[in-house]
């Protein structure tokens, strides 16, 4: 069986490297590439790949929200995260949101190949030095945690949220999402209300704290 794959990372050189590694496997087929989160969601929905190899930090929509939407629109697609972030918090959030594998950038090529094969087999794979036991504990703590208002955001509100956090105006958001400016404004007002945020500064700080934007944004 040919394993179909979509690659999502905002750095073209990283995507080229991944493609070179994965195409060396005779049963891997790269269906497409995406450079931002919104493009990734649309590509996965259209192509319905077996596996999505995904970076956590991308413009347009965060990797975590891409995973949430992928679960709805392409439920058979397994997600393998390829990230530079090695903290238990990032890894735990990724696994909680549907990632089957988590591979650190800079690890051996064999780890990425193995993560994809394990994902197809329905098994979780964490590349060294990630501790599976520590992650299990983190996920259980997260599940038992207090109500999270972020989970109440709709798919469109998540898209508007990320673009707004990047500093896009409602007019720019409307153009990117092909909606009216009034609709973009309504979604922004709604998500701010749900999250208990007052202004743009609050929104950006929240996004960084949640790991939805890098610290240098």
Protein Blocks (a to p, Z undefined) as FASTA:
>chain_A
ZZddddddfbfklmmmmmmmmmmpmkbccfbdcfbfklmmmmmmmnopabdcddfbdghi
afklmmmmmmmmmmmbccddddfbfbfklmmmmmmnopabdcdehiafklmmmmmmmmmn
opacdddfbdfklmmmmmmmmmmmccdfklmpcfklmmmmmmmmnopafklmmmmnopaf
klmmmmmmmmmmmnopablmlmmmmmmmnopacfkZZ
